[in-house]
């Protein structure tokens, strides 16, 4: 994977990844939201909200990594073909020189 695609994938993860200090703030937001709806906040509900965030981050990461794979795979195939062509050219030149 080239560096630009790797950086895009990493940025996608970092943009949605919750840092440890953000968990407490997000938990407080969840509790406030539930109370505003006159509902009891639960640990299970909090886990569901956190799980949804992780799922979104995984989907974004998977898309970026998949794009990088497709671009890199084609590049690798092209590089291999170019290497084989160059080796064949060298072999032909050697044969011409030794005949």
ROSE-4610 file (N, C-alpha, C; in Angstrom, 1 decimal, always signed):
// ROSE-4610
residu = [X/X/X/X/X/X/X/X/X/X/X/X/X/X/X/X/X/X/X/X/X/X/X/X/X/X/X/X/X/X/X/X/X/X/X/X/X/X/X/X/X/X/X/X/X/X/X/X/X/X/X/X/X/X/X/X/X/X/X/X/X/X/X/X/X/X/X/X/X/X/X/X/X/X/X/X/X/X/X/X/X/X/X/X/X/X/X/X/X/X/X/X/X/X/X/X/X/X/X/X/X/X/X/X/X/X/X/X/X/X/X/X/X/X/X/X/X/X/X/X/X/X/X/X/X/X/X/X/X/X/X/X/X/X/X/X/X/X/X/X/X/X/X/X/X/X/X/X/X/X/X/X/X/X/X/X/X/X/X/X/X/X/X/X/X/X/X/X/X/X/X/X/X/X/X/X/X/X/X/X/X/X/X/X/X/X/X/X/X/X/X/X/X/X/X/X/X/X/X/X/X/X/X/X/X/X/X/X/X/X/X/X/X/X/X/X/X/X/X/X/X/X/X/X/X/X/X/X/X/X/X/X/X/X/X/X/X/X/X/X/X/X/X/X/X/X/X/X/X/X/X/X/X/X/X/X/X/X/X/X/X/X/X/X/X/X/X/X/X/X/X/X/X/X/X/X/X/X/X/X/X/X/X/X/X/X/X/X/X/X/X/X/X/X/X/X/X]
num = [1/1/1/2/2/2/3/3/3/4/4/4/5/5/5/6/6/6/7/7/7/8/8/8/9/9/9/10/10/10/11/11/11/12/12/12/13/13/13/14/14/14/15/15/15/16/16/16/17/17/17/18/18/18/19/19/19/20/20/20/21/21/21/22/22/22/23/23/23/24/24/24/25/25/25/26/26/26/27/27/27/28/28/28/29/29/29/30/30/30/31/31/31/32/32/32/33/33/33/34/34/34/35/35/35/36/36/36/37/37/37/38/38/38/39/39/39/40/40/40/41/41/41/42/42/42/43/43/43/44/44/44/45/45/45/46/46/46/47/47/47/48/48/48/49/49/49/50/50/50/51/51/51/52/52/52/53/53/53/54/54/54/55/55/55/56/56/56/57/57/57/58/58/58/59/59/59/60/60/60/61/61/61/62/62/62/63/63/63/64/64/64/65/65/65/66/66/66/67/67/67/68/68/68/69/69/69/70/70/70/71/71/71/72/72/72/73/73/73/74/74/74/75/75/75/76/76/76/77/77/77/78/78/78/79/79/79/80/80/80/81/81/81/82/82/82/83/83/83/84/84/84/85/85/85/86/86/86/87/87/87/88/88/88/89/89/89/90/90/90/91/91/91/92/92/92/93/93/93/94/94/94/95/95/95/96/96/96/97/97/97/98/98/98/99/99/99]
x = [+0.9/+0.0/+0.9/+0.6/+1.5/+1.2/+2.1/+2.0/+0.8/+0.4/-0.8/-2.1/-2.2/-3.4/-3.4/-2.2/-2.0/-2.4/-2.0/-2.3/-3.8/-4.5/-5.9/-6.6/-6.2/-6.8/-6.6/-5.4/-5.0/-5.9/-6.0/-6.8/-8.2/-8.8/-10.2/-10.4/-9.4/-9.5/-9.4/-8.4/-8.2/-9.3/-10.0/-11.1/-12.3/-12.5/-13.7/-13.3/-12.1/-11.7/-11.8/-12.4/-12.6/-11.4/-10.9/-9.7/-10.2/-9.4/-9.8/-10.5/-9.9/-10.5/-11.9/-12.2/-13.5/-14.6/-14.2/-15.2/-16.1/-15.5/-16.2/-17.2/-16.7/-17.6/-18.7/-18.4/-19.5/-20.5/-20.0/-20.9/-21.8/-21.3/-22.1/-23.2/-22.8/-23.7/-24.8/-24.5/-25.5/-26.4/-25.9/-26.8/-27.7/-27.2/-28.0/-29.1/-28.7/-29.7/-30.8/-30.5/-31.5/-32.4/-31.8/-32.7/-33.6/-33.1/-33.9/-35.1/-34.9/-36.0/-36.9/-36.6/-37.2/-37.0/-35.9/-35.5/-34.3/-34.3/-33.2/-31.9/-30.8/-29.6/-29.1/-28.6/-28.1/-26.7/-26.0/-24.7/-24.8/-25.8/-26.0/-26.3/-27.1/-27.4/-26.1/-25.3/-24.0/-23.1/-23.1/-22.2/-22.7/-24.0/-24.6/-24.1/-24.2/-23.7/-22.3/-21.4/-20.0/-19.7/-20.5/-20.3/-20.7/-21.7/-22.1/-20.9/-20.3/-19.2/-18.0/-17.7/-16.6/-17.0/-18.2/-18.7/-18.5/-18.9/-18.7/-17.2/-16.4/-14.9/-14.4/-14.8/-14.4/-14.8/-16.0/-16.5/-15.7/-15.4/-14.6/-13.2/-12.6/-11.3/-11.2/-12.2/-12.3/-12.4/-13.2/-13.3/-11.9/-11.3/-10.0/-8.9/-8.9/-7.9/-8.2/-9.5/-9.8/-9.4/-9.6/-9.2/-7.7/-7.0/-5.5/-5.1/-5.7/-5.4/-5.5/-6.7/-6.9/-5.9/-5.5/-4.5/-3.1/-2.8/-1.5/-1.4/-2.5/-2.5/-2.2/-2.8/-2.6/-1.2/-0.7/+0.7/+1.7/+1.4/+2.3/+2.3/+1.1/+1.0/+1.8/+1.6/+2.3/+3.8/+4.3/+5.7/+6.3/+5.5/+6.0/+6.1/+5.1/+5.1/+6.3/+6.5/+7.7/+9.0/+9.1/+10.3/+10.5/+9.5/+9.6/+10.0/+9.4/+9.8/+11.2/+11.7/+13.1/+14.0/+13.7/+14.5/+14.6/+13.5/+13.5/+14.3/+14.2/+15.0/+16.5/+16.9/+18.3/+18.7/+17.9/+18.2/+18.4/+17.6/+17.7/+19.0/+19.4/+20.6/+21.8/+21.8/+22.9/+23.0/+21.9/+21.9/+22.5/+22.1/+22.6/+24.1/+24.6/+26.0/+26.8/+26.3/+27.1/+27.0/+26.1/+26.0/+26.8]
y = [-1.2/+0.0/+1.2/+2.2/+3.3/+4.2/+5.1/+5.9/+6.8/+7.3/+8.2/+7.4/+6.2/+5.4/+4.9/+4.6/+4.2/+5.3/+6.5/+7.7/+8.0/+7.8/+8.0/+7.0/+5.7/+4.7/+5.1/+5.5/+5.8/+7.0/+8.0/+9.2/+8.9/+8.0/+7.6/+7.0/+6.1/+5.5/+6.6/+7.4/+8.4/+9.4/+9.7/+10.7/+10.2/+8.9/+8.4/+7.6/+7.3/+6.6/+7.4/+6.8/+7.6/+7.4/+8.5/+8.4/+8.1/+7.6/+7.2/+8.4/+9.6/+10.7/+11.1/+10.7/+11.0/+10.1/+8.9/+7.9/+8.5/+9.1/+9.6/+10.7/+11.6/+12.7/+12.1/+11.1/+10.4/+9.7/+9.1/+8.4/+9.4/+10.5/+11.6/+12.1/+12.2/+12.6/+11.6/+10.3/+9.3/+9.3/+9.5/+9.6/+10.8/+11.9/+13.1/+12.9/+12.3/+12.0/+11.1/+10.1/+9.1/+9.8/+10.6/+11.3/+12.4/+13.0/+14.0/+13.3/+12.0/+11.2/+10.5/+10.9/+10.2/+8.7/+8.3/+6.9/+6.7/+5.5/+5.1/+4.8/+5.5/+5.1/+3.8/+2.9/+1.6/+1.4/+0.5/+0.2/-0.5/-1.4/-2.1/-1.1/+0.0/+1.0/+1.8/+2.0/+2.7/+1.8/+0.5/-0.4/-0.4/-0.4/-0.4/+0.9/+2.0/+3.3/+3.2/+2.7/+2.6/+1.6/+0.5/-0.5/+0.0/+0.8/+1.5/+2.3/+3.1/+3.9/+3.1/+2.0/+1.1/+0.5/+0.1/-0.4/+0.5/+1.8/+2.8/+3.0/+3.0/+3.2/+2.0/+0.8/-0.3/-0.2/+0.2/+0.3/+1.3/+2.4/+3.5/+2.9/+2.3/+1.7/+0.7/-0.2/-1.3/-0.7/+0.3/+0.9/+1.5/+2.2/+2.9/+1.8/+0.8/-0.3/-1.1/-1.3/-2.0/-1.2/+0.1/+0.9/+0.9/+0.9/+0.9/-0.5/-1.5/-2.9/-3.0/-2.5/-2.5/-1.7/-0.6/+0.2/-0.4/-1.0/-1.6/-2.9/-3.6/-4.9/-4.7/-3.7/-3.4/-2.9/-2.1/-1.6/-2.8/-3.7/-4.8/-5.7/-5.9/-6.7/-6.0/-4.6/-3.9/-3.9/-3.8/-3.9/-5.2/-6.3/-7.7/-7.8/-7.3/-7.4/-6.6/-5.4/-4.6/-5.3/-6.0/-6.7/-7.9/-8.6/-9.7/-9.2/-8.1/-7.5/-7.1/-6.5/-6.0/-7.2/-8.2/-9.4/-10.1/-10.1/-10.7/-9.9/-8.5/-7.6/-7.9/-8.0/-8.2/-9.6/-10.6/-11.9/-11.9/-11.2/-11.0/-10.3/-9.3/-8.5/-9.4/-10.2/-11.2/-12.2/-12.7/-13.7/-13.0/-11.8/-11.1/-10.9/-10.6/-10.3/-11.6/-12.7/-13.9/-14.7/-14.3/-15.1/-14.5]
z = [+0.0/+0.0/+0.0/-0.9/-0.9/+0.3/+0.6/+1.8/+1.9/+0.8/+0.8/+1.1/+0.6/+0.9/+2.4/+2.8/+4.2/+5.1/+4.8/+5.6/+5.6/+4.4/+4.4/+5.3/+5.3/+6.1/+7.6/+7.9/+9.3/+9.7/+8.9/+9.2/+9.4/+8.6/+8.8/+10.2/+10.6/+11.9/+13.0/+12.9/+13.9/+14.0/+12.9/+12.9/+13.7/+13.7/+14.4/+15.7/+15.9/+17.1/+18.3/+19.3/+20.5/+21.4/+21.9/+22.8/+24.2/+25.0/+26.4/+27.1/+27.1/+27.8/+27.2/+26.0/+25.4/+25.8/+26.3/+26.7/+27.8/+28.8/+29.9/+29.4/+28.5/+28.0/+27.2/+26.4/+25.6/+26.4/+27.5/+28.4/+29.1/+29.5/+30.1/+29.1/+27.8/+26.8/+26.6/+26.6/+26.5/+27.7/+28.9/+30.1/+30.0/+29.6/+29.4/+28.3/+27.2/+26.1/+26.7/+27.4/+27.9/+28.9/+29.7/+30.7/+30.1/+29.0/+28.3/+27.6/+27.3/+26.7/+27.8/+29.1/+30.2/+30.2/+29.8/+29.8/+30.8/+31.3/+32.2/+31.4/+31.6/+31.0/+31.5/+30.7/+31.1/+30.5/+31.2/+30.7/+29.4/+29.2/+27.9/+26.8/+27.1/+26.1/+25.7/+26.7/+26.5/+25.6/+25.9/+25.1/+23.6/+23.5/+22.1/+21.3/+22.0/+21.3/+21.0/+21.9/+21.7/+20.5/+20.5/+19.5/+18.1/+18.1/+16.8/+16.3/+17.1/+16.7/+16.2/+16.9/+16.4/+15.1/+14.9/+13.6/+12.5/+12.7/+11.7/+11.4/+12.4/+12.2/+11.4/+11.7/+10.9/+9.5/+9.2/+7.8/+7.0/+7.6/+7.0/+6.7/+7.7/+7.6/+6.5/+6.5/+5.5/+4.1/+3.9/+2.6/+2.1/+3.0/+2.7/+2.4/+3.2/+3.0/+1.7/+1.4/+0.2/-1.0/-1.0/-2.1/-2.3/-1.2/-1.2/-1.8/-1.4/-1.9/-3.4/-3.9/-5.3/-6.1/-5.7/-6.3/-6.2/-5.1/-4.9/-5.7/-5.7/-6.4/-7.9/-8.5/-9.9/-10.1/-9.2/-9.3/-9.2/-8.3/-8.2/-9.4/-10.0/-11.3/-12.4/-12.5/-13.5/-13.3/-12.1/-11.8/-12.2/-11.9/-12.2/-13.7/-14.5/-15.9/-16.5/-15.9/-16.4/-16.1/-14.9/-14.6/-15.5/-15.8/-16.8/-18.2/-18.6/-19.9/-19.9/-18.9/-18.8/-18.8/-18.1/-18.1/-19.4/-20.1/-21.5/-22.4/-22.3/-23.1/-22.9/-21.6/-21.3/-21.8/-21.7/-22.2/-23.7/-24.4/-25.9/-26.2/-25.5/-25.8/-25.5/-24.5/-24.2/-25.3/-25.8/-26.9/-28.2/-28.5/-29.6/-29.5/-28.3/-28.1/-28.2/-27.8/-27.8/-29.0/-30.0/-31.2/-32.3]
